[in-house]
Amino acid sequence: MNDYSNRIELVNADISKYVPELENNAYDVCIWSESIYYIGAQRSINETYSLLKMIISKLKPGGLLVMANVVDLPEDIPESVLTKRPLIDCYFQLLSSIAASALKAIYVEEKLGRIYEYQI
C-alpha cells in the first residue's frame, strides 16, 4: 500500500480565515462539505462570491473543488431555511461563473426514517 501521508494535509479550519493564508496554486483538491449555507448566511452575496473566487484561485491547474451540501432539510431542523433549493442552486451558479467547469450531481439517502438530498 502506498503511503501518501507526506502528500496529504487535512485541515479543519474556518475557510474564510485559512484560505487567504495559502499561496495561489497551493493545492490539488479541496473537499468542502456541509458549510456553504452557513457562510452564505453570514456574508453578503458579493462577499460569498469573493470567497469562492479566492478558493478557486488557490487550486493548482486542473485542481478540484468538491462540495456536498444538503438540500431542503426538514422544517423542524433549525438550518432548514439555509438549505432551500434556490439558495443551494445560487451557490452552484456562483461557482459555475468562476470555475473552468462545474458539474452537479444529486445524492439521496435515508437516515433515521427521513430522506435527505445532497447536491454534490
TORFI-938574 format. One record per atom (N, C-alpha, C): residue in three letters; x, y, z. Coordinates in nm, 3 decimals. Layout:
BEGIN
@aa=ALA	px=X	py=Y	pz=Z
...
! end
This chain:
BEGIN
@aa=MET	px=0.084	py=-0.119	pz=0.000
@aa=MET	px=0.000	py=0.000	pz=0.000
@aa=MET	px=0.089	py=0.125	pz=0.000
@aa=ASN	px=0.050	py=0.224	pz=-0.080
@aa=ASN	px=0.127	py=0.348	pz=-0.087
@aa=ASN	px=0.103	py=0.432	pz=0.037
@aa=ASP	px=0.207	py=0.500	pz=0.080
@aa=ASP	px=0.194	py=0.591	pz=0.193
@aa=ASP	px=0.191	py=0.734	pz=0.139
@aa=TYR	px=0.076	py=0.796	pz=0.148
@aa=TYR	px=0.059	py=0.932	pz=0.098
@aa=TYR	px=0.064	py=1.037	pz=0.209
@aa=SER	px=0.099	py=0.997	pz=0.329
@aa=SER	px=0.093	py=1.089	pz=0.442
@aa=SER	px=0.180	py=1.212	pz=0.423
@aa=ASN	px=0.287	py=1.202	pz=0.346
@aa=ASN	px=0.372	py=1.319	pz=0.323
@aa=ASN	px=0.317	py=1.410	pz=0.212
@aa=ARG	px=0.205	py=1.370	pz=0.149
@aa=ARG	px=0.146	py=1.447	pz=0.041
@aa=ARG	px=0.005	py=1.496	pz=0.071
@aa=ILE	px=-0.045	py=1.463	pz=0.189
@aa=ILE	px=-0.182	py=1.498	pz=0.225
@aa=ILE	px=-0.181	py=1.584	pz=0.350
@aa=GLU	px=-0.259	py=1.689	pz=0.347
@aa=GLU	px=-0.277	py=1.772	pz=0.466
@aa=GLU	px=-0.427	py=1.783	pz=0.490
@aa=LEU	px=-0.471	py=1.739	pz=0.606
@aa=LEU	px=-0.611	py=1.753	pz=0.644
@aa=LEU	px=-0.622	py=1.876	pz=0.733
@aa=VAL	px=-0.715	py=1.963	pz=0.697
@aa=VAL	px=-0.730	py=2.089	pz=0.770
@aa=VAL	px=-0.875	py=2.102	pz=0.814
@aa=ASN	px=-0.894	py=2.130	pz=0.939
@aa=ASN	px=-1.026	py=2.160	pz=0.993
@aa=ASN	px=-1.018	py=2.302	pz=1.045
@aa=ALA	px=-1.065	py=2.397	pz=0.965
@aa=ALA	px=-1.047	py=2.538	pz=0.999
@aa=ALA	px=-1.160	py=2.621	pz=0.939
@aa=ASP	px=-1.170	py=2.743	pz=0.985
@aa=ASP	px=-1.262	py=2.840	pz=0.926
@aa=ASP	px=-1.204	py=2.876	pz=0.789
@aa=ILE	px=-1.274	py=2.838	pz=0.684
@aa=ILE	px=-1.221	py=2.854	pz=0.549
@aa=ILE	px=-1.192	py=3.000	pz=0.516
@aa=SER	px=-1.273	py=3.091	pz=0.568
@aa=SER	px=-1.251	py=3.233	pz=0.537
@aa=SER	px=-1.126	py=3.288	pz=0.604
@aa=LYS	px=-1.078	py=3.222	pz=0.708
@aa=LYS	px=-0.953	py=3.264	pz=0.774
@aa=LYS	px=-0.834	py=3.185	pz=0.723
@aa=TYR	px=-0.854	py=3.060	pz=0.686
@aa=TYR	px=-0.744	py=2.974	pz=0.644
@aa=TYR	px=-0.702	py=3.000	pz=0.499
@aa=VAL	px=-0.797	py=3.008	pz=0.408
@aa=VAL	px=-0.766	py=3.019	pz=0.265
@aa=VAL	px=-0.683	py=3.141	pz=0.230
@aa=PRO	px=-0.708	py=3.260	pz=0.285
@aa=PRO	px=-0.626	py=3.375	pz=0.246
@aa=PRO	px=-0.476	py=3.356	pz=0.277
@aa=GLU	px=-0.443	py=3.269	pz=0.369
@aa=GLU	px=-0.303	py=3.245	pz=0.404
@aa=GLU	px=-0.231	py=3.158	pz=0.301
@aa=LEU	px=-0.307	py=3.084	pz=0.220
@aa=LEU	px=-0.247	py=2.997	pz=0.120
@aa=LEU	px=-0.197	py=3.077	pz=0.000
@aa=GLU	px=-0.092	py=3.026	pz=-0.061
@aa=GLU	px=-0.046	py=3.086	pz=-0.186
@aa=GLU	px=-0.139	py=3.040	pz=-0.299
@aa=ASN	px=-0.143	py=3.116	pz=-0.407
@aa=ASN	px=-0.218	py=3.071	pz=-0.524
@aa=ASN	px=-0.157	py=2.941	pz=-0.576
@aa=ASN	px=-0.240	py=2.857	pz=-0.636
@aa=ASN	px=-0.197	py=2.726	pz=-0.686
@aa=ASN	px=-0.138	py=2.640	pz=-0.574
@aa=ALA	px=-0.198	py=2.643	pz=-0.458
@aa=ALA	px=-0.142	py=2.576	pz=-0.341
@aa=ALA	px=-0.186	py=2.431	pz=-0.325
@aa=TYR	px=-0.303	py=2.393	pz=-0.378
@aa=TYR	px=-0.347	py=2.257	pz=-0.352
@aa=TYR	px=-0.417	py=2.194	pz=-0.472
@aa=ASP	px=-0.416	py=2.061	pz=-0.471
@aa=ASP	px=-0.474	py=1.983	pz=-0.581
@aa=ASP	px=-0.624	py=1.964	pz=-0.565
@aa=VAL	px=-0.666	py=1.937	pz=-0.442
@aa=VAL	px=-0.807	py=1.905	pz=-0.415
@aa=VAL	px=-0.849	py=1.973	pz=-0.286
@aa=CYS	px=-0.966	py=2.031	pz=-0.289
@aa=CYS	px=-1.029	py=2.085	pz=-0.169
@aa=CYS	px=-1.164	py=2.016	pz=-0.155
@aa=ILE	px=-1.185	py=1.948	pz=-0.043
@aa=ILE	px=-1.314	py=1.886	pz=-0.015
@aa=ILE	px=-1.381	py=1.972	pz=0.091
@aa=TRP	px=-1.491	py=2.033	pz=0.052
@aa=TRP	px=-1.560	py=2.130	pz=0.137
@aa=TRP	px=-1.704	py=2.084	pz=0.148
@aa=SER	px=-1.743	py=2.046	pz=0.267
@aa=SER	px=-1.873	py=1.983	pz=0.282
@aa=SER	px=-1.958	py=2.048	pz=0.390
@aa=GLU	px=-2.088	py=2.058	pz=0.358
@aa=GLU	px=-2.190	py=2.096	pz=0.455
@aa=GLU	px=-2.166	py=2.231	pz=0.524
@aa=SER	px=-2.119	py=2.331	pz=0.449
@aa=SER	px=-2.099	py=2.460	pz=0.517
@aa=SER	px=-2.123	py=2.583	pz=0.431
@aa=ILE	px=-2.141	py=2.569	pz=0.299
@aa=ILE	px=-2.160	py=2.687	pz=0.216
@aa=ILE	px=-2.279	py=2.769	pz=0.263
@aa=TYR	px=-2.383	py=2.703	pz=0.312
@aa=TYR	px=-2.502	py=2.777	pz=0.353
@aa=TYR	px=-2.478	py=2.855	pz=0.482
@aa=TYR	px=-2.386	py=2.812	pz=0.567
@aa=TYR	px=-2.353	py=2.890	pz=0.686
@aa=TYR	px=-2.276	py=3.016	pz=0.648
@aa=ILE	px=-2.186	py=3.002	pz=0.553
@aa=ILE	px=-2.112	py=3.119	pz=0.505
@aa=ILE	px=-2.207	py=3.216	pz=0.436
@aa=GLY	px=-2.296	py=3.162	pz=0.353
@aa=GLY	px=-2.393	py=3.247	pz=0.285
@aa=GLY	px=-2.486	py=3.321	pz=0.381
@aa=ALA	px=-2.511	py=3.263	pz=0.497
@aa=ALA	px=-2.597	py=3.328	pz=0.596
@aa=ALA	px=-2.524	py=3.439	pz=0.671
@aa=GLN	px=-2.392	py=3.436	pz=0.670
@aa=GLN	px=-2.313	py=3.534	pz=0.745
@aa=GLN	px=-2.256	py=3.644	pz=0.658
@aa=ARG	px=-2.256	py=3.624	pz=0.528
@aa=ARG	px=-2.192	py=3.718	pz=0.437
@aa=ARG	px=-2.289	py=3.764	pz=0.329
@aa=SER	px=-2.259	py=3.876	pz=0.270
@aa=SER	px=-2.337	py=3.922	pz=0.156
@aa=SER	px=-2.306	py=3.832	pz=0.036
@aa=ILE	px=-2.387	py=3.841	pz=-0.067
@aa=ILE	px=-2.364	py=3.761	pz=-0.187
@aa=ILE	px=-2.231	py=3.800	pz=-0.250
@aa=ASN	px=-2.195	py=3.929	pz=-0.246
@aa=ASN	px=-2.066	py=3.974	pz=-0.300
@aa=ASN	px=-1.950	py=3.915	pz=-0.222
@aa=GLU	px=-1.961	py=3.912	pz=-0.090
@aa=GLU	px=-1.855	py=3.854	pz=-0.006
@aa=GLU	px=-1.844	py=3.704	pz=-0.028
@aa=THR	px=-1.958	py=3.638	pz=-0.042
@aa=THR	px=-1.957	py=3.494	pz=-0.069
@aa=THR	px=-1.892	py=3.466	pz=-0.203
@aa=TYR	px=-1.927	py=3.545	pz=-0.304
@aa=TYR	px=-1.866	py=3.530	pz=-0.437
@aa=TYR	px=-1.716	py=3.550	pz=-0.429
@aa=SER	px=-1.671	py=3.652	pz=-0.358
@aa=SER	px=-1.527	py=3.679	pz=-0.345
@aa=SER	px=-1.455	py=3.564	pz=-0.276
@aa=LEU	px=-1.517	py=3.508	pz=-0.174
@aa=LEU	px=-1.455	py=3.394	pz=-0.104
@aa=LEU	px=-1.445	py=3.274	pz=-0.198
@aa=LEU	px=-1.552	py=3.244	pz=-0.272
@aa=LEU	px=-1.547	py=3.133	pz=-0.366
@aa=LEU	px=-1.440	py=3.156	pz=-0.472
@aa=LYS	px=-1.429	py=3.278	pz=-0.520
@aa=LYS	px=-1.327	py=3.311	pz=-0.620
@aa=LYS	px=-1.187	py=3.290	pz=-0.562
@aa=MET	px=-1.167	py=3.330	pz=-0.438
@aa=MET	px=-1.037	py=3.312	pz=-0.373
@aa=MET	px=-1.004	py=3.163	pz=-0.359
@aa=ILE	px=-1.104	py=3.083	pz=-0.319
@aa=ILE	px=-1.082	py=2.940	pz=-0.303
@aa=ILE	px=-1.042	py=2.877	pz=-0.436
@aa=ILE	px=-1.110	py=2.913	pz=-0.543
@aa=ILE	px=-1.077	py=2.860	pz=-0.676
@aa=ILE	px=-0.935	py=2.900	pz=-0.715
@aa=SER	px=-0.893	py=3.022	pz=-0.680
@aa=SER	px=-0.759	py=3.069	pz=-0.718
@aa=SER	px=-0.649	py=2.993	pz=-0.645
@aa=LYS	px=-0.681	py=2.928	pz=-0.537
@aa=LYS	px=-0.581	py=2.854	pz=-0.459
@aa=LYS	px=-0.558	py=2.714	pz=-0.514
@aa=LEU	px=-0.644	py=2.669	pz=-0.604
@aa=LEU	px=-0.627	py=2.537	pz=-0.666
@aa=LEU	px=-0.514	py=2.539	pz=-0.768
@aa=LYS	px=-0.441	py=2.430	pz=-0.775
@aa=LYS	px=-0.342	py=2.414	pz=-0.881
@aa=LYS	px=-0.416	py=2.398	pz=-1.013
@aa=PRO	px=-0.348	py=2.424	pz=-1.127
@aa=PRO	px=-0.414	py=2.400	pz=-1.256
@aa=PRO	px=-0.466	py=2.256	pz=-1.262
@aa=GLY	px=-0.591	py=2.241	pz=-1.300
@aa=GLY	px=-0.653	py=2.108	pz=-1.303
@aa=GLY	px=-0.701	py=2.061	pz=-1.168
@aa=GLY	px=-0.689	py=2.145	pz=-1.064
@aa=GLY	px=-0.731	py=2.108	pz=-0.929
@aa=GLY	px=-0.882	py=2.097	pz=-0.919
@aa=LEU	px=-0.926	py=2.032	pz=-0.813
@aa=LEU	px=-1.069	py=2.008	pz=-0.792
@aa=LEU	px=-1.118	py=2.069	pz=-0.662
@aa=LEU	px=-1.234	py=2.128	pz=-0.669
@aa=LEU	px=-1.309	py=2.169	pz=-0.551
@aa=LEU	px=-1.431	py=2.077	pz=-0.548
@aa=VAL	px=-1.442	py=1.997	pz=-0.444
@aa=VAL	px=-1.553	py=1.904	pz=-0.430
@aa=VAL	px=-1.638	py=1.951	pz=-0.313
@aa=MET	px=-1.763	py=1.978	pz=-0.339
@aa=MET	px=-1.855	py=2.023	pz=-0.234
@aa=MET	px=-1.974	py=1.929	pz=-0.226
@aa=ALA	px=-2.026	py=1.912	pz=-0.107
@aa=ALA	px=-2.151	py=1.839	pz=-0.086
@aa=ALA	px=-2.232	py=1.919	pz=0.015
@aa=ASN	px=-2.353	py=1.950	pz=-0.022
@aa=ASN	px=-2.440	py=2.028	pz=0.066
@aa=ASN	px=-2.581	py=1.972	pz=0.063
@aa=VAL	px=-2.638	py=1.960	pz=0.179
@aa=VAL	px=-2.774	py=1.909	pz=0.190
@aa=VAL	px=-2.871	py=2.011	pz=0.131
@aa=VAL	px=-2.978	py=1.960	pz=0.071
@aa=VAL	px=-3.079	py=2.045	pz=0.007
@aa=VAL	px=-3.213	py=2.021	pz=0.077
@aa=ASP	px=-3.281	py=2.129	pz=0.111
@aa=ASP	px=-3.415	py=2.123	pz=0.168
@aa=ASP	px=-3.424	py=2.034	pz=0.292
@aa=LEU	px=-3.348	py=2.069	pz=0.394
@aa=LEU	px=-3.361	py=1.998	pz=0.521
@aa=LEU	px=-3.505	py=2.006	pz=0.570
@aa=PRO	px=-3.552	py=1.908	pz=0.646
@aa=PRO	px=-3.687	py=1.915	pz=0.702
@aa=PRO	px=-3.707	py=2.042	pz=0.786
@aa=GLU	px=-3.828	py=2.093	pz=0.784
@aa=GLU	px=-3.861	py=2.220	pz=0.851
@aa=GLU	px=-3.831	py=2.220	pz=1.001
@aa=ASP	px=-3.832	py=2.105	pz=1.066
@aa=ASP	px=-3.808	py=2.102	pz=1.210
@aa=ASP	px=-3.659	py=2.110	pz=1.246
@aa=ILE	px=-3.572	py=2.118	pz=1.148
@aa=ILE	px=-3.429	py=2.135	pz=1.171
@aa=ILE	px=-3.397	py=2.283	pz=1.155
@aa=PRO	px=-3.333	py=2.346	pz=1.256
@aa=PRO	px=-3.312	py=2.491	pz=1.253
@aa=PRO	px=-3.246	py=2.545	pz=1.126
@aa=GLU	px=-3.154	py=2.470	pz=1.067
@aa=GLU	px=-3.083	py=2.516	pz=0.947
@aa=GLU	px=-3.164	py=2.501	pz=0.819
@aa=SER	px=-3.286	py=2.451	pz=0.829
@aa=SER	px=-3.363	py=2.422	pz=0.708
@aa=SER	px=-3.377	py=2.543	pz=0.617
@aa=VAL	px=-3.395	py=2.660	pz=0.672
@aa=VAL	px=-3.412	py=2.780	pz=0.590
@aa=VAL	px=-3.286	py=2.810	pz=0.508
@aa=LEU	px=-3.170	py=2.769	pz=0.557
@aa=LEU	px=-3.043	py=2.795	pz=0.487
@aa=LEU	px=-3.018	py=2.697	pz=0.373
@aa=THR	px=-3.093	py=2.588	pz=0.371
@aa=THR	px=-3.067	py=2.482	pz=0.274
@aa=THR	px=-3.174	py=2.474	pz=0.164
@aa=LYS	px=-3.253	py=2.577	pz=0.152
@aa=LYS	px=-3.357	py=2.577	pz=0.049
@aa=LYS	px=-3.293	py=2.564	pz=-0.090
@aa=ARG	px=-3.358	py=2.488	pz=-0.175
@aa=ARG	px=-3.304	py=2.459	pz=-0.309
@aa=ARG	px=-3.261	py=2.585	pz=-0.385
@aa=PRO	px=-3.340	py=2.693	pz=-0.387
@aa=PRO	px=-3.294	py=2.811	pz=-0.462
@aa=PRO	px=-3.161	py=2.868	pz=-0.410
@aa=LEU	px=-3.138	py=2.860	pz=-0.281
@aa=LEU	px=-3.011	py=2.909	pz=-0.227
@aa=LEU	px=-2.896	py=2.818	pz=-0.267
@aa=ILE	px=-2.914	py=2.688	pz=-0.254
@aa=ILE	px=-2.809	py=2.593	pz=-0.291
@aa=ILE	px=-2.781	py=2.605	pz=-0.441
@aa=ASP	px=-2.886	py=2.621	pz=-0.522
@aa=ASP	px=-2.867	py=2.641	pz=-0.666
@aa=ASP	px=-2.792	py=2.771	pz=-0.695
@aa=CYS	px=-2.817	py=2.873	pz=-0.615
@aa=CYS	px=-2.747	py=3.001	pz=-0.631
@aa=CYS	px=-2.597	py=2.983	pz=-0.607
@aa=TYR	px=-2.558	py=2.909	pz=-0.504
@aa=TYR	px=-2.416	py=2.884	pz=-0.477
@aa=TYR	px=-2.353	py=2.810	pz=-0.594
@aa=PHE	px=-2.427	py=2.714	pz=-0.651
@aa=PHE	px=-2.375	py=2.642	pz=-0.768
@aa=PHE	px=-2.355	py=2.737	pz=-0.884
@aa=GLN	px=-2.448	py=2.829	pz=-0.907
@aa=GLN	px=-2.435	py=2.926	pz=-1.016
@aa=GLN	px=-2.315	py=3.017	pz=-0.994
@aa=LEU	px=-2.293	py=3.057	pz=-0.869
@aa=LEU	px=-2.175	py=3.139	pz=-0.839
@aa=LEU	px=-2.048	py=3.063	pz=-0.875
@aa=LEU	px=-2.040	py=2.937	pz=-0.831
@aa=LEU	px=-1.923	py=2.856	pz=-0.863
@aa=LEU	px=-1.908	py=2.836	pz=-1.014
@aa=SER	px=-2.018	py=2.814	pz=-1.082
@aa=SER	px=-2.015	py=2.794	pz=-1.227
@aa=SER	px=-1.958	py=2.914	pz=-1.301
@aa=SER	px=-1.981	py=3.033	pz=-1.247
@aa=SER	px=-1.932	py=3.154	pz=-1.312
@aa=SER	px=-1.783	py=3.177	pz=-1.286
@aa=ILE	px=-1.726	py=3.106	pz=-1.188
@aa=ILE	px=-1.586	py=3.124	pz=-1.151
@aa=ILE	px=-1.499	py=3.010	pz=-1.202
@aa=ALA	px=-1.545	py=2.888	pz=-1.184
@aa=ALA	px=-1.465	py=2.770	pz=-1.215
@aa=ALA	px=-1.461	py=2.744	pz=-1.366
@aa=ALA	px=-1.354	py=2.679	pz=-1.410
@aa=ALA	px=-1.342	py=2.645	pz=-1.552
@aa=ALA	px=-1.458	py=2.556	pz=-1.595
@aa=SER	px=-1.496	py=2.462	pz=-1.511
@aa=SER	px=-1.614	py=2.381	pz=-1.535
@aa=SER	px=-1.673	py=2.342	pz=-1.401
@aa=ALA	px=-1.803	py=2.327	pz=-1.398
@aa=ALA	px=-1.871	py=2.288	pz=-1.274
@aa=ALA	px=-1.973	py=2.180	pz=-1.309
@aa=LEU	px=-1.970	py=2.076	pz=-1.233
@aa=LEU	px=-2.063	py=1.965	pz=-1.252
@aa=LEU	px=-2.145	py=1.948	pz=-1.126
@aa=LYS	px=-2.269	py=1.903	pz=-1.144
@aa=LYS	px=-2.358	py=1.885	pz=-1.030
@aa=LYS	px=-2.416	py=1.746	pz=-1.036
@aa=ALA	px=-2.423	py=1.682	pz=-0.921
@aa=ALA	px=-2.488	py=1.552	pz=-0.908
@aa=ALA	px=-2.574	py=1.556	pz=-0.783
@aa=ILE	px=-2.675	py=1.474	pz=-0.781
@aa=ILE	px=-2.765	py=1.465	pz=-0.666
@aa=ILE	px=-2.747	py=1.327	pz=-0.603
@aa=TYR	px=-2.734	py=1.327	pz=-0.472
@aa=TYR	px=-2.722	py=1.203	pz=-0.395
@aa=TYR	px=-2.834	py=1.202	pz=-0.293
@aa=VAL	px=-2.905	py=1.092	pz=-0.281
@aa=VAL	px=-3.016	py=1.081	pz=-0.188
@aa=VAL	px=-2.990	py=0.962	pz=-0.097
@aa=GLU	px=-3.015	py=0.982	pz=0.033
@aa=GLU	px=-3.000	py=0.872	pz=0.128
@aa=GLU	px=-3.106	py=0.882	pz=0.236
@aa=GLU	px=-3.131	py=0.771	pz=0.300
@aa=GLU	px=-3.226	py=0.767	pz=0.412
@aa=GLU	px=-3.147	py=0.760	pz=0.541
@aa=LYS	px=-3.185	py=0.846	pz=0.636
@aa=LYS	px=-3.126	py=0.846	pz=0.770
@aa=LYS	px=-3.239	py=0.857	pz=0.870
@aa=LEU	px=-3.243	py=0.765	pz=0.962
@aa=LEU	px=-3.342	py=0.768	pz=1.069
@aa=LEU	px=-3.484	py=0.789	pz=1.018
@aa=GLY	px=-3.517	py=0.722	pz=0.909
@aa=GLY	px=-3.652	py=0.726	pz=0.855
@aa=GLY	px=-3.684	py=0.849	pz=0.771
@aa=ARG	px=-3.585	py=0.935	pz=0.747
@aa=ARG	px=-3.605	py=1.054	pz=0.664
@aa=ARG	px=-3.518	py=1.043	pz=0.540
@aa=ILE	px=-3.563	py=1.104	pz=0.432
@aa=ILE	px=-3.487	py=1.109	pz=0.308
@aa=ILE	px=-3.413	py=1.243	pz=0.304
@aa=TYR	px=-3.283	py=1.237	pz=0.276
@aa=TYR	px=-3.201	py=1.357	pz=0.264
@aa=TYR	px=-3.141	py=1.361	pz=0.125
@aa=GLU	px=-3.145	py=1.479	pz=0.066
@aa=GLU	px=-3.087	py=1.501	pz=-0.067
@aa=GLU	px=-2.965	py=1.590	pz=-0.054
@aa=TYR	px=-2.861	py=1.554	pz=-0.126
@aa=TYR	px=-2.737	py=1.632	pz=-0.127
@aa=TYR	px=-2.705	py=1.673	pz=-0.269
@aa=GLN	px=-2.656	py=1.794	pz=-0.284
@aa=GLN	px=-2.606	py=1.841	pz=-0.412
@aa=GLN	px=-2.454	py=1.835	pz=-0.405
@aa=ILE	px=-2.396	py=1.761	pz=-0.496
@aa=ILE	px=-2.251	py=1.741	pz=-0.494
@aa=ILE	px=-2.190	py=1.805	pz=-0.618
! end
